[in-house]
Structure formats: structure tokens, C-alpha cells
Amino acid sequence: EVQLLESGGGLVQPGGSLRLSCATSGFTFDTFAMSWVRQAPGKGLDWVSSISGGGGNRYYADSVRGRFTISRDNSKNTLYLQMNSLRADDTAIYYCAKAVRGYYYYMDVWGTGTTVTVSS
Amino acid sequence: DIQLTQSPSFLSASVGDRVTITCRASQATSSFLAWYQQKPGKAPKLLIYATSTLHSGVPSRFSGSGSGTEFTLTISSLQPEDFATYYCQQQIFGPGTKVDIK
């Protein structure tokens, strides 16, 4: 069974940093693109970033480019999101998601999410 | 940047109804489209990708079509478990359509 488990969320002050992790199992991690998607309280889905299976290609939403960095450790089957210069509007549930084989952005398996709250 | 809009934003329907949700892109693109279903407090579920490919395990009452700037999700006969919010996606997501019980 494919499983994704996010961790690393929490309360952080504006301007602070957090590193999210997504531990995966049940599939050949390095052959699938992975993504982070967030959802602010009461709002819709917001694509954040995606990374290719090998890690060589990375894509970011305009709202996070230059502040967030997506990465992966294929030896540990783990996806990461380094978030710097956090702002109040980054407050959200952050989901990691696995892509459909052969695609970047179609996400067929999702984690349960980790909550990030940016507040003083 | 391409923007996605969905219509309607809210839909009230009855069990057994045929339901169609439209997603429009701000500019024509060769990119395909995905549709997701999300229920309160849960992660989204993939329904359709590449515009019309039904994801494994998704009931056949769900179908997708479209091209260019206009795409549709159709539920042929709405079931009680289908009341949820639906999102289209082409890298970014549309704003969502909430389907509620009439």
C-alpha cells in the first residue's frame, strides 16, 4: 500500500523557517514526481511546488519562489520542503502528493497533511 | 500565467441528478486537466487526469472532457457520497465547486 506521511509543521513567527518532511512507502520513490500542495483554512487547494523523480527538475508557484525549496532524498524515500521567510499567508495545511506515472502535476496519492501556522 | 475559473462555484442538486461542472483556462493550452474531489477534513482524491482518463477505482459515473480553454466534469447520476467540493487542476488549481444536497 502506498503511504505518505508528512511531518514538521507547527507554529512559527513571521520571518521564520520550517522544514517539512514527507516519508513515503509502498512504491518506487525515485520513479515518480512529487509535489507539495497547501490549503489555507476555509480556502481552496494551492499548488506549491513539484520535483521530478531524479530531483533535477523543480517547479514553484510564484508566491513561494525564492522562499521555499523542494528537495528529495531518494535513498530515504523522503520528500522535503524548506520554507524560509514565512508570512502569515503561508498558514495552511501542507499536503505532499505522489504524481501519476509519467506526469508531474496529476496527484494520485496524498498524505494526511501537516499544519503550518505563521503567527506572532 | 494561466488562471483557472470554475462554474458554478456552488451547486445544489438531488441524488440521481446529472451534474456538470465547467473549468475554464484564461488561455488556450495543450495541457490536459485533472479533477479532484475533496470532503471536509480530508485530503483530495484524484478522479480524472489527462482530461478524460478515469483514475483507478473511481466510479464510471464520473467523466471528463474538453480541450483548449474549456473542460467539464460530469457526474451522470449523483450519489449521496458525491456531495463534496470539486477542483480542476492544470498545475495550479481552480477555485472549487461545492456540490450540496438540495
Interface residues (C-beta under 8 A of the other chain):
Chain A: V37 G44 L45 D46 W47 S50 Y59 A61 D62 Y95 V100 Y103 Y104 Y105 Y106 M107 D108 W110 G111 T112 G113
Chain B: D1 A34 Y36 Q38 A43 P44 K45 L46 Y49 A50 H55 S56 T85 Y87 Q89 Q90 Q91 I92 F93 G94 P95 G96
